[in-house]
Amino acid sequence: MSSRHLGDCVLPDSKSKTVEQRAAEGQVANFQRQLGPFVVAAETTRMAMAFTDATAPGEPIIFANEAFFHLTGYPCDEVLAQPIEFFFHPDSDGKTLAEIAAACHGHEGGPDIRYRRKNGSGFWASTFVSRVFNAAGETAQHFISLADNTKHHQERERCYALIDELNHRVKNTLSTVQSIVSQASKKANQGELFRDAVESRIFALSRSHDLLARVSWDGVAMHDLVTTALEPFRPAVGDFDRTTISGPDFQLSPRATIALGIAFHELATNATKYGAFHSQRGSLAVSWDFSPLAASANLRIRWAENDGPPVAKPTQKGFGSQVLERGLAHELGGKVTLEYKDSGLVCLIEVPAHGNIL
């Protein structure tokens, strides 16, 4: 099929054109005669621009520049004679039409409107409308320019998602704090004991939060979590030369980071008061294993103390063991087993990996 150029626009020959397209082509030719320099500038600018005929029903587009074709993905012959709402996204509602109508009547501002490309994808653009008057002072055309701000909308949606996630995490953290305070108040009858019980665990929670903040809440390495949880106990252990940490490294979810951080704090506190860290000869081995590829994989953690003071199974569960067992069961669906061996305390933790840990 033969075609001819009108500016940078390739139009089909007259045999395949509609009446509307022929009329639009005539309007473009008229533009070129009357506004030659302006049309050249509009055709070469990188901002999408179009003119509509304000005197015709539906205000058909009578001119669009190359940037408009590029932004919408439509060729010239599919743009001319179409109303601007033809390019609105299917999700557009009456508010969109009202905003365009207000802009056409001279109201200031450039409403953000969602448009669709020919391939069906959507994009956002600030839409600025100016009136073009004829010799009689009447509105003859509307000049429409589109400033693509899709990235801005995507970033805003991402911010909203992050805020929602932050709200969710703060609620979970406050729930953990409430649980700590509630359990401490039941076990500590004296004010000083109550304060120590709460403060130490709040500090443990804070350290886990600091770790998460460093990685933008995107996941904390298991090795980093264990070493950070043990850091406050360095004065009792020295340079951790009596401590070994082993296991495959992987990223913990924020929820698992907080729950396991408190668990390690409870175990280290107990070791300092009664276990391996209470003895100059005591040692600690923390190890774990799991298969991240298995559908039913469990994370298995082993905390084993050696050469500390003799340990015996308590007649009743203390506050620390309740925090340990109930916290992991509630937060991660985990199971905790405490073994009081002659060599020292051994704590076995097993947690379903998928949906909780990774």
Disulfide bonds with the S-S distance in Angstrom:
Cys9-Cys76 1.38
